Amino acid sequence: MNLSGFPLPYRQGYADGCASAKGAERKDAERFGADPNYRTGWMDGIALCQRK
């Protein structure tokens, strides 16, 4: 997936969420609670990578 148009926190959250879908959970809990871009990216990443 091309994430070049998304903000950096979203891309980092997406990468962590996708990695979590494929193995042990990887999440920055502090950022997840405080940064909506990171949180949305993480949730999108785990949802989309679980489907693959």
C-alpha distance matrix in Angstrom:
0.0 3.8 6.2 9.2 11.1 11.4 14.4 14.7 16.0 13.0 10.6 13.4 13.8 10.3 10.8 14.2 13.5 11.2 14.0 16.5 15.3 16.0 19.2 21.4 20.4 19.2 19.8 21.7 24.1 25.7 22.6 21.4 24.8 25.1 21.8 20.3 17.0 16.7 17.8 15.5 12.4 14.1 14.9 11.5 10.1 13.1 13.2 9.9 10.3 14.0 13.4 12.0
3.8 0.0 3.8 5.7 7.9 9.1 12.2 12.8 14.8 12.3 9.8 13.1 14.2 11.3 11.9 15.5 15.4 13.7 16.2 18.9 18.3 19.0 22.0 23.8 22.6 20.8 21.0 22.3 24.9 25.9 22.5 21.9 25.1 24.9 21.3 19.9 16.4 16.5 18.3 16.0 12.9 15.3 16.5 13.3 12.3 15.7 16.0 13.0 13.7 17.4 17.0 15.8
6.2 3.8 0.0 3.8 5.6 5.5 8.5 9.2 11.2 8.7 6.5 10.1 11.3 9.0 10.1 13.6 13.8 12.9 15.4 17.8 17.8 19.0 21.6 22.8 21.1 19.0 18.6 19.4 22.0 22.7 19.1 18.7 21.9 21.3 17.7 16.5 12.8 13.1 15.2 13.1 10.1 12.8 14.5 11.6 10.9 14.7 15.4 13.1 14.0 17.6 17.9 17.2
9.2 5.7 3.8 0.0 3.8 5.6 8.0 8.8 11.8 10.3 8.2 11.6 13.6 12.0 12.7 16.2 16.9 16.2 18.4 21.0 21.3 22.2 24.6 25.8 24.0 21.5 21.0 21.3 24.0 24.2 20.5 20.7 23.7 22.6 18.9 18.0 14.2 14.9 17.5 15.7 12.8 15.8 17.7 15.1 14.5 18.3 19.1 16.9 17.7 21.4 21.6 20.8
11.1 7.9 5.6 3.8 0.0 3.8 6.8 9.2 11.8 10.0 9.4 13.0 14.3 13.1 14.7 17.8 18.1 17.9 20.5 22.6 22.8 24.3 26.7 27.6 25.5 23.1 22.0 22.1 24.3 24.2 20.4 20.5 23.0 21.6 17.8 16.5 12.9 14.5 16.9 14.7 12.6 16.1 17.6 15.0 15.4 19.1 19.5 17.6 19.2 22.6 22.6 22.4
11.4 9.1 5.5 5.6 3.8 0.0 3.8 6.5 8.4 6.3 6.5 10.0 11.0 10.2 12.3 14.9 15.2 15.7 18.2 19.9 20.4 22.3 24.4 24.9 22.5 20.0 18.6 18.6 20.6 20.5 16.7 16.7 19.2 17.9 14.1 12.8 9.1 10.7 13.2 11.2 9.2 12.8 14.4 12.4 12.9 16.5 17.2 15.9 17.5 20.7 21.2 21.4
14.4 12.2 8.5 8.0 6.8 3.8 0.0 3.8 5.7 5.5 6.5 8.9 10.2 10.8 12.6 14.6 15.5 16.6 18.6 20.1 21.3 23.2 24.8 24.8 22.1 19.3 17.4 16.6 18.7 18.0 14.2 14.9 17.2 15.3 11.6 11.1 7.5 9.1 12.2 11.2 9.6 12.8 15.0 13.8 14.2 17.6 18.8 18.1 19.4 22.4 23.5 23.8
14.7 12.8 9.2 8.8 9.2 6.5 3.8 0.0 3.8 5.4 5.1 6.1 8.6 9.7 10.6 12.4 14.1 15.3 16.6 18.3 20.0 21.5 22.7 22.5 20.0 16.8 15.2 14.2 16.8 16.2 12.6 13.8 16.5 14.8 11.4 11.9 8.5 8.4 12.0 12.0 9.7 12.1 15.0 14.3 13.8 17.0 18.9 18.3 18.8 21.9 23.5 23.4
16.0 14.8 11.2 11.8 11.8 8.4 5.7 3.8 0.0 3.8 5.5 5.1 6.1 8.5 9.9 10.6 12.1 14.1 15.4 16.3 18.3 20.3 21.1 20.5 17.6 14.5 12.2 11.0 13.3 12.6 8.9 10.0 12.7 11.2 7.8 8.7 5.7 4.8 8.6 9.3 7.6 9.5 12.5 12.7 12.4 15.1 17.2 17.4 17.9 20.6 22.5 23.0
13.0 12.3 8.7 10.3 10.0 6.3 5.5 5.4 3.8 0.0 3.8 5.5 5.1 6.0 8.6 9.9 10.3 12.0 14.1 15.1 16.3 18.6 20.0 19.8 17.0 14.4 12.5 12.4 14.3 14.4 10.8 10.5 13.4 12.6 9.0 8.3 4.7 4.6 7.4 6.7 4.4 7.3 9.8 9.3 9.4 12.5 14.1 14.0 15.1 17.8 19.3 19.9
10.6 9.8 6.5 8.2 9.4 6.5 6.5 5.1 5.5 3.8 0.0 3.8 5.5 5.0 6.2 8.7 9.8 10.4 12.2 14.1 15.3 16.9 18.5 18.8 16.5 13.8 12.8 13.1 15.8 16.4 12.9 12.9 16.2 15.7 12.3 12.0 8.5 7.5 10.3 9.6 6.2 8.4 11.3 10.1 8.9 12.3 14.2 13.4 13.7 16.9 18.5 18.3
13.4 13.1 10.1 11.6 13.0 10.0 8.9 6.1 5.1 5.5 3.8 0.0 3.8 5.4 5.1 6.3 8.6 9.9 10.7 12.3 14.4 15.8 16.6 16.4 14.0 10.9 9.8 9.8 12.9 13.5 10.4 10.9 14.4 14.1 11.3 12.0 9.2 6.7 9.7 10.4 7.3 7.8 11.4 11.3 9.6 12.2 14.9 14.7 14.3 17.2 19.4 19.3
13.8 14.2 11.3 13.6 14.3 11.0 10.2 8.6 6.1 5.1 5.5 3.8 0.0 3.8 5.4 5.1 6.0 8.5 9.8 10.4 12.3 14.5 15.3 14.8 12.0 9.3 7.7 8.3 10.7 11.9 8.9 8.1 11.8 12.2 9.6 9.8 7.6 4.5 6.3 7.3 4.5 4.1 7.8 8.5 7.3 9.4 12.1 12.6 12.7 15.0 17.4 17.9
10.3 11.3 9.0 12.0 13.1 10.2 10.8 9.7 8.5 6.0 5.0 5.4 3.8 0.0 3.8 5.5 5.1 6.0 8.5 9.7 10.6 12.6 14.4 14.8 12.5 10.5 10.0 11.6 13.8 15.5 12.6 11.3 14.9 15.6 12.8 12.1 9.5 7.4 8.5 7.9 4.2 4.5 7.2 6.3 4.3 7.3 9.7 9.4 9.5 12.3 14.2 14.6
10.8 11.9 10.1 12.7 14.7 12.3 12.6 10.6 9.9 8.6 6.2 5.1 5.4 3.8 0.0 3.8 5.5 5.2 6.1 8.6 10.0 11.0 12.4 13.1 11.4 9.0 9.6 11.4 14.4 16.2 13.7 13.0 16.8 17.5 15.0 15.0 12.5 9.8 11.3 11.5 7.9 7.2 10.2 9.6 6.5 8.7 11.7 11.0 9.7 12.7 15.0 14.5
14.2 15.5 13.6 16.2 17.8 14.9 14.6 12.4 10.6 9.9 8.7 6.3 5.1 5.5 3.8 0.0 3.8 5.5 5.1 6.1 8.8 10.1 10.5 10.2 8.0 5.4 5.9 8.3 11.1 13.4 11.5 10.6 14.4 15.7 13.9 14.4 12.6 9.3 10.1 11.3 8.5 6.2 9.4 10.2 7.3 8.0 11.6 12.1 10.7 12.7 15.7 15.7
13.5 15.4 13.8 16.9 18.1 15.2 15.5 14.1 12.1 10.3 9.8 8.6 6.0 5.1 5.5 3.8 0.0 3.8 5.4 5.0 6.4 8.9 10.1 10.2 7.7 6.8 7.1 10.1 11.8 14.5 12.7 10.7 14.2 16.1 14.3 13.8 12.5 9.6 9.1 9.6 7.3 4.2 6.3 7.2 4.5 4.3 7.9 9.0 8.0 9.6 12.6 13.3
11.2 13.7 12.9 16.2 17.9 15.7 16.6 15.3 14.1 12.0 10.4 9.9 8.5 6.0 5.2 5.5 3.8 0.0 3.8 5.3 5.1 6.7 9.0 10.5 9.3 8.8 10.2 13.3 15.4 18.1 16.2 14.4 18.0 19.6 17.6 16.9 15.0 12.5 12.5 12.2 9.3 7.4 8.7 8.2 4.5 4.7 7.8 7.5 5.2 7.7 10.4 10.3
14.0 16.2 15.4 18.4 20.5 18.2 18.6 16.6 15.4 14.1 12.2 10.7 9.8 8.5 6.1 5.1 5.4 3.8 0.0 3.8 5.4 5.3 6.3 7.7 7.3 6.6 9.3 12.5 14.9 17.8 16.4 15.1 18.7 20.5 18.8 18.9 17.2 14.1 14.3 14.8 12.0 9.5 11.5 11.7 8.1 7.6 11.0 11.0 8.1 9.8 12.9 12.3
16.5 18.9 17.8 21.0 22.6 19.9 20.1 18.3 16.3 15.1 14.1 12.3 10.4 9.7 8.6 6.1 5.0 5.3 3.8 0.0 3.8 5.4 5.3 5.5 4.2 5.2 7.7 11.4 13.0 16.4 15.5 13.6 16.9 19.3 18.2 18.2 17.2 14.0 13.3 14.2 12.3 8.9 10.2 11.4 8.5 6.4 10.0 11.2 8.8 9.0 12.7 13.1
15.3 18.3 17.8 21.3 22.8 20.4 21.3 20.0 18.3 16.3 15.3 14.4 12.3 10.6 10.0 8.8 6.4 5.1 5.4 3.8 0.0 3.8 5.8 7.7 7.3 9.0 11.1 14.8 16.1 19.5 18.4 16.0 19.2 21.7 20.3 19.6 18.6 15.8 14.8 14.8 13.0 10.1 10.2 10.7 7.9 5.1 7.7 8.7 6.0 5.4 9.1 9.6
16.0 19.0 19.0 22.2 24.3 22.3 23.2 21.5 20.3 18.6 16.9 15.8 14.5 12.6 11.0 10.1 8.9 6.7 5.3 5.4 3.8 0.0 3.8 7.2 8.5 10.0 13.0 16.6 18.4 21.7 20.7 18.8 22.2 24.5 23.1 22.7 21.3 18.4 17.9 18.1 15.7 13.1 13.7 13.8 10.6 8.6 11.0 11.0 7.5 7.3 10.5 9.7
19.2 22.0 21.6 24.6 26.7 24.4 24.8 22.7 21.1 20.0 18.5 16.6 15.3 14.4 12.4 10.5 10.1 9.0 6.3 5.3 5.8 3.8 0.0 3.8 6.4 8.5 11.9 15.5 17.0 20.5 20.2 18.5 21.6 24.1 23.3 23.4 22.4 19.1 18.5 19.4 17.3 14.2 15.1 16.1 12.9 10.6 13.5 14.3 11.0 10.4 13.9 13.4
21.4 23.8 22.8 25.8 27.6 24.9 24.8 22.5 20.5 19.8 18.8 16.4 14.8 14.8 13.1 10.2 10.2 10.5 7.7 5.5 7.7 7.2 3.8 0.0 3.8 6.3 9.7 13.0 14.3 17.8 18.0 16.5 19.4 22.0 21.7 22.3 21.7 18.2 17.5 19.1 17.4 13.9 15.1 16.8 14.0 11.6 14.9 16.3 13.4 12.9 16.6 16.7
20.4 22.6 21.1 24.0 25.5 22.5 22.1 20.0 17.6 17.0 16.5 14.0 12.0 12.5 11.4 8.0 7.7 9.3 7.3 4.2 7.3 8.5 6.4 3.8 0.0 3.8 6.3 9.8 10.8 14.4 14.6 12.8 15.6 18.4 18.1 18.6 18.4 14.8 13.9 15.8 14.4 10.7 12.0 14.3 11.9 9.7 13.0 15.0 12.8 12.5 16.3 17.0
19.2 20.8 19.0 21.5 23.1 20.0 19.3 16.8 14.5 14.4 13.8 10.9 9.3 10.5 9.0 5.4 6.8 8.8 6.6 5.2 9.0 10.0 8.5 6.3 3.8 0.0 3.8 7.0 9.1 12.3 12.0 11.0 14.2 16.3 15.8 16.8 16.1 12.4 12.3 14.5 12.7 9.4 11.8 13.8 11.3 10.2 13.9 15.4 13.4 14.1 17.7 18.0
19.8 21.0 18.6 21.0 22.0 18.6 17.4 15.2 12.2 12.5 12.8 9.8 7.7 10.0 9.6 5.9 7.1 10.2 9.3 7.7 11.1 13.0 11.9 9.7 6.3 3.8 0.0 3.8 5.6 8.7 8.4 7.3 10.4 12.6 12.2 13.5 13.3 9.6 9.3 12.1 11.0 7.8 10.3 13.0 11.3 10.6 14.1 15.9 14.8 15.6 19.1 19.9
21.7 22.3 19.4 21.3 22.1 18.6 16.6 14.2 11.0 12.4 13.1 9.8 8.3 11.6 11.4 8.3 10.1 13.3 12.5 11.4 14.8 16.6 15.5 13.0 9.8 7.0 3.8 0.0 3.8 5.6 5.4 6.0 8.7 10.1 10.2 12.4 12.5 8.9 9.3 12.7 11.9 9.6 12.4 15.1 13.8 13.8 17.1 18.8 18.1 19.1 22.4 23.3
24.1 24.9 22.0 24.0 24.3 20.6 18.7 16.8 13.3 14.3 15.8 12.9 10.7 13.8 14.4 11.1 11.8 15.4 14.9 13.0 16.1 18.4 17.0 14.3 10.8 9.1 5.6 3.8 0.0 3.8 5.5 4.9 6.3 8.7 10.0 12.0 13.2 10.1 9.3 13.0 13.3 10.7 12.7 15.9 15.4 14.8 17.6 20.0 19.6 20.1 23.4 24.8
25.7 25.9 22.7 24.2 24.2 20.5 18.0 16.2 12.6 14.4 16.4 13.5 11.9 15.5 16.2 13.4 14.5 18.1 17.8 16.4 19.5 21.7 20.5 17.8 14.4 12.3 8.7 5.6 3.8 0.0 3.8 5.4 5.4 6.2 8.3 11.2 12.7 10.2 10.1 13.9 14.4 12.8 14.9 17.9 17.6 17.7 20.4 22.6 22.5 23.3 26.4 27.7
22.6 22.5 19.1 20.5 20.4 16.7 14.2 12.6 8.9 10.8 12.9 10.4 8.9 12.6 13.7 11.5 12.7 16.2 16.4 15.5 18.4 20.7 20.2 18.0 14.6 12.0 8.4 5.4 5.5 3.8 0.0 3.8 5.3 5.0 5.2 8.3 9.2 6.6 7.4 11.0 11.3 10.3 12.8 15.3 15.2 16.0 18.5 20.3 20.5 21.8 24.7 25.9
21.4 21.9 18.7 20.7 20.5 16.7 14.9 13.8 10.0 10.5 12.9 10.9 8.1 11.3 13.0 10.6 10.7 14.4 15.1 13.6 16.0 18.8 18.5 16.5 12.8 11.0 7.3 6.0 4.9 5.4 3.8 0.0 3.8 5.7 5.8 7.2 8.6 6.0 4.7 8.5 9.5 7.9 9.6 12.6 13.0 13.2 15.5 17.7 18.1 19.1 21.9 23.4
24.8 25.1 21.9 23.7 23.0 19.2 17.2 16.5 12.7 13.4 16.2 14.4 11.8 14.9 16.8 14.4 14.2 18.0 18.7 16.9 19.2 22.2 21.6 19.4 15.6 14.2 10.4 8.7 6.3 5.4 5.3 3.8 0.0 3.8 6.1 7.6 10.4 8.9 7.2 10.7 12.5 11.3 12.3 15.4 16.3 16.3 18.2 20.7 21.4 22.0 24.7 26.6
25.1 24.9 21.3 22.6 21.6 17.9 15.3 14.8 11.2 12.6 15.7 14.1 12.2 15.6 17.5 15.7 16.1 19.6 20.5 19.3 21.7 24.5 24.1 22.0 18.4 16.3 12.6 10.1 8.7 6.2 5.0 5.7 3.8 0.0 3.8 6.5 9.2 8.5 8.2 11.3 13.0 12.8 14.2 16.8 17.7 18.5 20.3 22.4 23.3 24.4 26.9 28.6
21.8 21.3 17.7 18.9 17.8 14.1 11.6 11.4 7.8 9.0 12.3 11.3 9.6 12.8 15.0 13.9 14.3 17.6 18.8 18.2 20.3 23.1 23.3 21.7 18.1 15.8 12.2 10.2 10.0 8.3 5.2 5.8 6.1 3.8 0.0 3.8 5.5 5.4 6.2 8.7 10.0 10.7 12.4 14.3 15.3 16.7 18.4 20.1 21.1 22.7 24.9 26.4
20.3 19.9 16.5 18.0 16.5 12.8 11.1 11.9 8.7 8.3 12.0 12.0 9.8 12.1 15.0 14.4 13.8 16.9 18.9 18.2 19.6 22.7 23.4 22.3 18.6 16.8 13.5 12.4 12.0 11.2 8.3 7.2 7.6 6.5 3.8 0.0 3.8 5.5 5.0 6.0 8.4 9.7 10.4 12.0 13.9 15.4 16.4 18.0 19.7 21.1 22.9 24.7
17.0 16.4 12.8 14.2 12.9 9.1 7.5 8.5 5.7 4.7 8.5 9.2 7.6 9.5 12.5 12.6 12.5 15.0 17.2 17.2 18.6 21.3 22.4 21.7 18.4 16.1 13.3 12.5 13.2 12.7 9.2 8.6 10.4 9.2 5.5 3.8 0.0 3.8 5.5 5.3 6.1 8.5 10.0 10.5 12.0 14.3 15.4 16.3 17.9 19.9 21.5 22.8
16.7 16.5 13.1 14.9 14.5 10.7 9.1 8.4 4.8 4.6 7.5 6.7 4.5 7.4 9.8 9.3 9.6 12.5 14.1 14.0 15.8 18.4 19.1 18.2 14.8 12.4 9.6 8.9 10.1 10.2 6.6 6.0 8.9 8.5 5.4 5.5 3.8 0.0 3.8 5.6 5.1 6.0 8.6 9.9 10.3 12.2 14.2 15.3 16.1 18.1 20.2 21.4
17.8 18.3 15.2 17.5 16.9 13.2 12.2 12.0 8.6 7.4 10.3 9.7 6.3 8.5 11.3 10.1 9.1 12.5 14.3 13.3 14.8 17.9 18.5 17.5 13.9 12.3 9.3 9.3 9.3 10.1 7.4 4.7 7.2 8.2 6.2 5.0 5.5 3.8 0.0 3.8 5.5 5.1 6.2 8.6 9.8 10.8 12.3 14.2 15.4 16.7 18.9 20.6
15.5 16.0 13.1 15.7 14.7 11.2 11.2 12.0 9.3 6.7 9.6 10.4 7.3 7.9 11.5 11.3 9.6 12.2 14.8 14.2 14.8 18.1 19.4 19.1 15.8 14.5 12.1 12.7 13.0 13.9 11.0 8.5 10.7 11.3 8.7 6.0 5.3 5.6 3.8 0.0 3.8 5.4 5.2 6.1 8.4 10.1 10.6 12.1 14.0 15.5 17.1 18.9
12.4 12.9 10.1 12.8 12.6 9.2 9.6 9.7 7.6 4.4 6.2 7.3 4.5 4.2 7.9 8.5 7.3 9.3 12.0 12.3 13.0 15.7 17.3 17.4 14.4 12.7 11.0 11.9 13.3 14.4 11.3 9.5 12.5 13.0 10.0 8.4 6.1 5.1 5.5 3.8 0.0 3.8 5.5 5.1 5.9 8.6 9.9 10.4 11.8 14.0 15.7 16.8
14.1 15.3 12.8 15.8 16.1 12.8 12.8 12.1 9.5 7.3 8.4 7.8 4.1 4.5 7.2 6.2 4.2 7.4 9.5 8.9 10.1 13.1 14.2 13.9 10.7 9.4 7.8 9.6 10.7 12.8 10.3 7.9 11.3 12.8 10.7 9.7 8.5 6.0 5.1 5.4 3.8 0.0 3.8 5.5 5.1 6.2 8.5 10.0 10.5 12.1 14.5 15.8
14.9 16.5 14.5 17.7 17.6 14.4 15.0 15.0 12.5 9.8 11.3 11.4 7.8 7.2 10.2 9.4 6.3 8.7 11.5 10.2 10.2 13.7 15.1 15.1 12.0 11.8 10.3 12.4 12.7 14.9 12.8 9.6 12.3 14.2 12.4 10.4 10.0 8.6 6.2 5.2 5.5 3.8 0.0 3.8 5.5 5.4 6.1 8.6 10.1 10.8 12.8 15.0
11.5 13.3 11.6 15.1 15.0 12.4 13.8 14.3 12.7 9.3 10.1 11.3 8.5 6.3 9.6 10.2 7.2 8.2 11.7 11.4 10.7 13.8 16.1 16.8 14.3 13.8 13.0 15.1 15.9 17.9 15.3 12.6 15.4 16.8 14.3 12.0 10.5 9.9 8.6 6.1 5.1 5.5 3.8 0.0 3.8 5.6 5.2 6.0 8.4 10.0 11.1 12.9
10.1 12.3 10.9 14.5 15.4 12.9 14.2 13.8 12.4 9.4 8.9 9.6 7.3 4.3 6.5 7.3 4.5 4.5 8.1 8.5 7.9 10.6 12.9 14.0 11.9 11.3 11.3 13.8 15.4 17.6 15.2 13.0 16.3 17.7 15.3 13.9 12.0 10.3 9.8 8.4 5.9 5.1 5.5 3.8 0.0 3.8 5.5 5.4 5.9 8.3 10.2 11.1
13.1 15.7 14.7 18.3 19.1 16.5 17.6 17.0 15.1 12.5 12.3 12.2 9.4 7.3 8.7 8.0 4.3 4.7 7.6 6.4 5.1 8.6 10.6 11.6 9.7 10.2 10.6 13.8 14.8 17.7 16.0 13.2 16.3 18.5 16.7 15.4 14.3 12.2 10.8 10.1 8.6 6.2 5.4 5.6 3.8 0.0 3.8 5.6 5.3 6.0 8.8 10.3
13.2 16.0 15.4 19.1 19.5 17.2 18.8 18.9 17.2 14.1 14.2 14.9 12.1 9.7 11.7 11.6 7.9 7.8 11.0 10.0 7.7 11.0 13.5 14.9 13.0 13.9 14.1 17.1 17.6 20.4 18.5 15.5 18.2 20.3 18.4 16.4 15.4 14.2 12.3 10.6 9.9 8.5 6.1 5.2 5.5 3.8 0.0 3.8 5.7 5.5 6.8 9.4
9.9 13.0 13.1 16.9 17.6 15.9 18.1 18.3 17.4 14.0 13.4 14.7 12.6 9.4 11.0 12.1 9.0 7.5 11.0 11.2 8.7 11.0 14.3 16.3 15.0 15.4 15.9 18.8 20.0 22.6 20.3 17.7 20.7 22.4 20.1 18.0 16.3 15.3 14.2 12.1 10.4 10.0 8.6 6.0 5.4 5.6 3.8 0.0 3.8 5.5 5.5 7.0
10.3 13.7 14.0 17.7 19.2 17.5 19.4 18.8 17.9 15.1 13.7 14.3 12.7 9.5 9.7 10.7 8.0 5.2 8.1 8.8 6.0 7.5 11.0 13.4 12.8 13.4 14.8 18.1 19.6 22.5 20.5 18.1 21.4 23.3 21.1 19.7 17.9 16.1 15.4 14.0 11.8 10.5 10.1 8.4 5.9 5.3 5.7 3.8 0.0 3.8 5.3 5.4
14.0 17.4 17.6 21.4 22.6 20.7 22.4 21.9 20.6 17.8 16.9 17.2 15.0 12.3 12.7 12.7 9.6 7.7 9.8 9.0 5.4 7.3 10.4 12.9 12.5 14.1 15.6 19.1 20.1 23.3 21.8 19.1 22.0 24.4 22.7 21.1 19.9 18.1 16.7 15.5 14.0 12.1 10.8 10.0 8.3 6.0 5.5 5.5 3.8 0.0 3.8 5.6
13.4 17.0 17.9 21.6 22.6 21.2 23.5 23.5 22.5 19.3 18.5 19.4 17.4 14.2 15.0 15.7 12.6 10.4 12.9 12.7 9.1 10.5 13.9 16.6 16.3 17.7 19.1 22.4 23.4 26.4 24.7 21.9 24.7 26.9 24.9 22.9 21.5 20.2 18.9 17.1 15.7 14.5 12.8 11.1 10.2 8.8 6.8 5.5 5.3 3.8 0.0 3.8
12.0 15.8 17.2 20.8 22.4 21.4 23.8 23.4 23.0 19.9 18.3 19.3 17.9 14.6 14.5 15.7 13.3 10.3 12.3 13.1 9.6 9.7 13.4 16.7 17.0 18.0 19.9 23.3 24.8 27.7 25.9 23.4 26.6 28.6 26.4 24.7 22.8 21.4 20.6 18.9 16.8 15.8 15.0 12.9 11.1 10.3 9.4 7.0 5.4 5.6 3.8 0.0
